[in-house]
Amino acid sequence: SKFTLLRRDIVDRNGVIISRNVSTYHAGVDPKLVNDKKNFLIKLRLIFPDLSPGEIRKKLDGKKYFRIKTRINQNEKQKLWSLGEKAIKFEPFQARMYTHGDLFSHVVGQVDYDNYGISGVEKYFDRELKDKKLKEQPLKLTLDSNIQYLIHKELNDSILTFNATGGGALLMDANNGEIISLVSLPNFN
């Protein structure tokens, strides 16, 4: 197939990364491989203090594979791995990272859990972003991160000043129609 699960980077006009795929993991447990449930629970609580021990214990008694946490970071993976518990399994997973937080949220949009573009540039260019042949070259937008940041800040200040519910700003190069900045507030993350 000509499509890949990986998505290409999205960059601004200066090559600054706006959106990129990162490899992350889900952490699961196979209860059948847990020897000492009490000990196992204690170890897990040390790494993830916010996990409910009652819920985990119930799942451990259930004998069915379950996930303890989705999208763990490298640090959490390392800690879990160092427990030396063969019951803990790591499922590789591709996540989309937006390097500027919500600065481009309306334009770039987002992907769903399975890495399909569901809004904005991610949706409109979904096929191109998953094209294997183009994997190494990023999708370059005409946007400028620095200008986007400045306009975002100004627009935000104006909304506060005028007590407005929202606002929008568009900066376009009149010579060629390129969109340099597109901001819509309030934005989403």
C-alpha positions in Angstrom: 0.0 0.0 0.0 1.2 3.5 -0.7 0.0 4.8 2.7 1.8 4.6 6.0 0.7 4.9 9.6 3.4 7.5 10.1 2.5 11.1 9.2 4.9 13.6 7.7 6.0 16.6 9.6 4.2 19.9 9.0 6.5 22.9 9.0 6.1 26.6 8.6 7.6 28.7 5.7 11.0 28.7 7.5 11.0 25.0 8.2 10.0 25.4 11.8 8.2 22.2 13.0 4.5 22.7 13.7 3.4 19.1 13.8 5.3 15.8 14.1 4.7 12.1 14.8 6.4 10.7 17.9 6.7 7.1 18.9 5.2 6.5 22.2 3.8 3.4 24.0 0.8 2.1 25.8 1.5 0.0 28.9 -0.5 -3.2 29.4 -0.5 -6.0 31.9 -1.1 -9.7 31.3 -2.4 -10.9 34.7 -1.6 -14.5 34.0 2.1 -13.6 34.2 1.9 -11.8 37.6 3.3 -14.0 40.4 2.8 -11.8 43.4 -0.2 -9.5 43.0 0.4 -7.5 46.2 4.0 -6.8 45.4 3.1 -6.0 41.8 0.5 -3.4 43.0 3.0 -1.8 45.3 5.5 -1.4 42.5 2.9 0.0 40.1 1.8 2.6 42.7 5.3 3.8 43.1 5.4 4.7 39.4 1.8 5.8 39.0 0.5 7.0 42.4 -2.8 8.2 40.9 -3.8 4.7 39.8 -6.7 3.2 41.7 -5.3 0.0 43.5 -8.8 -1.4 43.8 -9.5 -1.2 40.1 -6.1 -2.7 39.2 -6.6 -5.5 41.7 -10.0 -6.3 40.2 -8.4 -6.4 36.7 -5.5 -8.6 38.0 -8.1 -11.1 39.3 -9.9 -10.9 36.0 -7.1 -12.8 34.1 -7.7 -10.7 30.9 -5.0 -8.4 29.4 -5.6 -4.8 30.2 -3.9 -1.4 29.8 -2.6 0.4 32.8 -1.8 3.6 31.0 -2.0 4.9 27.4 0.7 7.2 25.9 3.4 6.8 28.4 6.6 8.8 28.1 10.1 7.5 27.8 10.7 8.1 31.5 7.7 6.1 32.5 8.5 3.3 30.1 12.0 3.1 31.5 10.7 2.9 35.1 8.2 0.2 34.2 10.7 -1.8 32.3 13.2 -1.6 35.2 10.6 -3.3 37.5 11.6 -6.5 35.7 8.0 -7.7 35.5 7.4 -9.9 32.5 3.7 -9.2 32.9 4.1 -5.6 31.7 3.8 -5.3 27.9 4.6 -2.2 25.8 2.5 -1.5 22.7 4.2 0.9 20.3 2.0 3.7 19.2 2.3 6.8 16.9 1.1 10.0 18.5 0.9 13.5 16.9 2.7 16.3 18.7 2.0 19.9 18.1 5.2 21.8 19.0 3.5 25.2 19.4 0.7 23.9 21.7 -2.6 25.5 20.5 -1.0 28.4 18.4 -2.0 26.7 15.1 -4.9 24.7 16.4 -7.6 26.1 14.1 -5.4 25.9 11.0 -3.5 22.7 11.5 -6.5 20.9 13.2 -5.9 17.5 14.7 -5.7 13.8 14.1 -7.8 11.1 15.8 -6.6 8.2 17.9 -5.8 6.2 14.8 -3.7 9.0 13.2 -6.4 10.1 10.7 -6.7 13.8 10.1 -10.1 15.0 11.4 -9.8 18.7 11.0 -7.8 21.6 9.4 -4.7 20.9 7.4 -4.4 17.5 9.0 -7.7 16.5 7.4 -7.4 18.3 4.1 -4.0 16.9 3.4 -4.6 13.6 5.1 -3.6 11.5 2.0 -0.5 13.5 1.3 0.6 13.4 4.9 0.4 9.6 4.9 2.0 9.1 1.5 5.0 6.7 1.8 6.8 8.3 -1.1 6.8 11.7 0.5 7.6 10.5 4.0 11.0 12.2 4.2 9.8 15.6 3.1 7.7 17.7 5.4 4.5 19.5 4.3 5.5 23.1 4.1 2.8 25.7 4.9 3.0 29.4 4.0 2.5 30.3 7.7 5.2 32.0 9.7 5.4 30.9 13.3 6.9 34.2 14.6 4.2 36.3 13.0 1.5 33.9 14.1 2.8 34.2 17.6 2.8 38.0 17.6 -0.7 38.3 16.0 -2.1 35.7 18.4 -0.8 37.8 21.3 -2.2 41.1 19.9 -5.5 39.5 19.1 -5.7 38.0 22.6 -4.9 41.4 24.2 -7.6 43.1 22.1 -10.2 40.5 23.0 -9.5 41.2 26.7 -9.5 45.0 26.2 -12.8 45.0 24.4 -14.3 42.2 26.5 -15.1 40.3 23.3 -16.1 36.7 23.1 -13.6 36.0 20.3 -11.8 37.3 17.3 -10.0 36.5 14.1 -7.0 37.8 12.2 -5.7 37.0 8.7 -2.4 38.2 7.2 -2.1 37.5 3.5 0.6 38.4 1.0 -1.4 40.4 -1.5 1.1 39.6 -4.3 0.7 35.8 -4.3 -2.2 35.0 -2.0 0.0 33.2 0.6 -1.5 33.1 4.1 1.3 34.3 6.5 -0.9 34.1 9.6 -4.3 32.9 10.4 -5.6 33.2 14.0 -9.0 32.5 15.5 -9.7 32.9 19.2 -10.7 31.4 21.5 -8.7 28.3 20.2 -8.8 24.7 21.3 -6.1 22.3 22.3 
